[in-house]
Amino acid sequence: MDFLQAPPRGVIFDLGDVLFTWSANTMTTISARKLREILSTPVWYSYERGEITRDACYELSARQFSLPASEIAEAFAQARESLRPDHAIISFIRELKRDPAIQVYAMSNVGKEDFEELATKMDRALFDRVFTSAAAGMRKPELGFYRYILDHIKLAGNQVVFIDDKEENVRTALALGIRGFVFGESTLHTLREMFDSPVGKGWRYLFQNAKQCDSTTNKSGAAFADNFAKLLIVDSLQDRTLVDLSWGRSRKTWNFFAGKNLSIHRRMLRNQTTDGDVLPGKIAPVPGGLFPDDLDTTSLALKVLRPSSTKTVSSVLDTMAEYVQNDGTFQTYFDRNKSRFDPIVSANILACFYSYNRGHEFEHTLKLVRSMLLDRSYMQGTRYYSSPDCCLGFIGRLLRSSSDAHLQTTLGPLLKSRVRERLGLGGSALDLAMRIITCAQMGIACENDRRALLSLQCEDGRWEGGWIYQYGSTGVKIGNTAVTTAMAVEALSSPDIVM
């Protein structure tokens, strides 16, 4: 998913020639060219690293260039007086600062005394922190200076964008995975596109609501946390910072529901049928029995979170393999007394096995998924997944789980044909997003559906949650705004196919 990249969580601006403009032309005998030469000497670099004082720098520079130290001091004093802020950059930074999910920093090669004067001319509230070479003891483009900043701001390189006027400084940033731009006329436009595009706004909503991705039902509207939704978000965007999940040392299997408070879940179960059938849920003592961990959520967690222990992976896969039937369907629960089956649940479990190179063990399950495509039974939905586009989307996800030739030839052409039949049929934002993702995967142009999805984006960047799954017996549907937004971001980030 190389095309999918979140907007940065941190922005680092250079000060000189980015935030401030200045002139090397002074009223002294020192030419602008000579002044810039002084700035490019080891003596000046030592001053910028805080190794010598400004006065010592002037004295050493005077000897090197056969100039009076007082004349050098005056030339640089006049240069500092010429500093002028770039109001367009400042205005843009103020816009960024309104978003609590974005951190803004400055990084400058500047000596201690010079920065003390510069600080009186700038609004320090523009930045979460200013990093100077004098304080760090390092200067751009030294790699250590960039690593020093990443360590302090607690962000990875790919979460940061860096703007500087010098190409060599940007090259070092790129070496650490930082997105770097040499400052120019188009830089502000590029940055605005990065943050203010529909995709950027969607990411911003997810950042601002990270780890707050509760689901709701179409019956009561009550909010509750479920692990499956959180895992889908990570599966879509490959960003674990958006959710509060990890595999954990003792973890073996997963529940659909998350959290210890089951009161909401129990209220939702009051109208269940006498056989106690619901979506896989938290183990809870309710009429009709307990609701144990399930294979659908467990397979998704195993694929998304990738436990580091190969022993754990093999053990969980072996346990899940015990729940497959002769016809290829997998039981939904890790409980022999609850025989619940769903072909899309089986497709999701098969995707997990394929991602660990064990899909070939379940030929009957692959044939089961193919039969869904052949007879179009997905059009009526399944026990737990009511939307045709969601069903096709999960089958597409199965295809993305592995490049296995047999898997691709068995499902690929048929899935492409079936998805093509869905073009232009409208639907919820979730339906459109899953359709677009599958179209991009299969090389199908779907510009009208893209436009329809864009039109459904809310002002704050989110897309309203569609109904992604449902209770098996009652038909009560469950939606999640964060899941829909994540899938919309993935969909609109995918390459647009031109006919």
Salt bridges, closest charged atoms under 4 A:
ASP14 OD1 - LYS140 NZ 2.87
GLU37 OE2 - ARG33 NE 3.81
GLU37 OE1 - LYS34 NZ 3.60
GLU48 OE1 - ARG139 NE 2.74
GLU95 OE1 - ARG192 NH1 2.79
ASP99 OD2 - ARG204 NE 3.06
ASP114 OD1 - ARG54 NH1 2.70
ASP114 OD1 - ARG80 NH1 3.28
GLU116 OE2 - LYS112 NZ 2.72
GLU117 OE2 - ARG54 NH2 2.98
GLU117 OE1 - ARG80 NE 2.94
ASP123 OD2 - ARG94 NH1 3.34
ASP128 OD2 - LYS97 NZ 3.28
GLU142 OE2 - ARG49 NH2 2.74
ASP164 OD2 - LYS140 NZ 2.69
ASP165 OD2 - LYS166 NZ 3.37
GLU167 OE2 - ARG171 NH1 3.55
ASP196 OD1 - ARG204 NH2 3.13
ASP235 OD1 - LYS303 NZ 3.75
ASP235 OD2 - ARG397 NE 2.79
ASP244 OD1 - LYS230 NZ 2.89
ASP275 OD2 - ARG340 NH2 3.89
ASP277 OD1 - ARG340 NE 2.69
ASP277 OD2 - ARG383 NH2 2.33
ASP318 OD1 - ARG358 NH1 2.93
GLU361 OE2 - ARG358 NE 2.82
GLU363 OE1 - HIS406 NE2 3.03
ASP389 OD2 - ARG422 NH2 2.96
ASP389 OD2 - ARG435 NH2 2.93
GLU421 OE2 - ARG376 NH2 2.69
GLU421 OE2 - ARG418 NH1 3.39
GLU447 OE2 - ARG451 NH1 3.67
ASP449 OD1 - ARG435 NH1 2.85
ASP460 OD2 - ARG462 NH1 2.60
GLU464 OE2 - ARG462 NH2 2.72
ASP496 OD1 - ARG450 NE 3.19
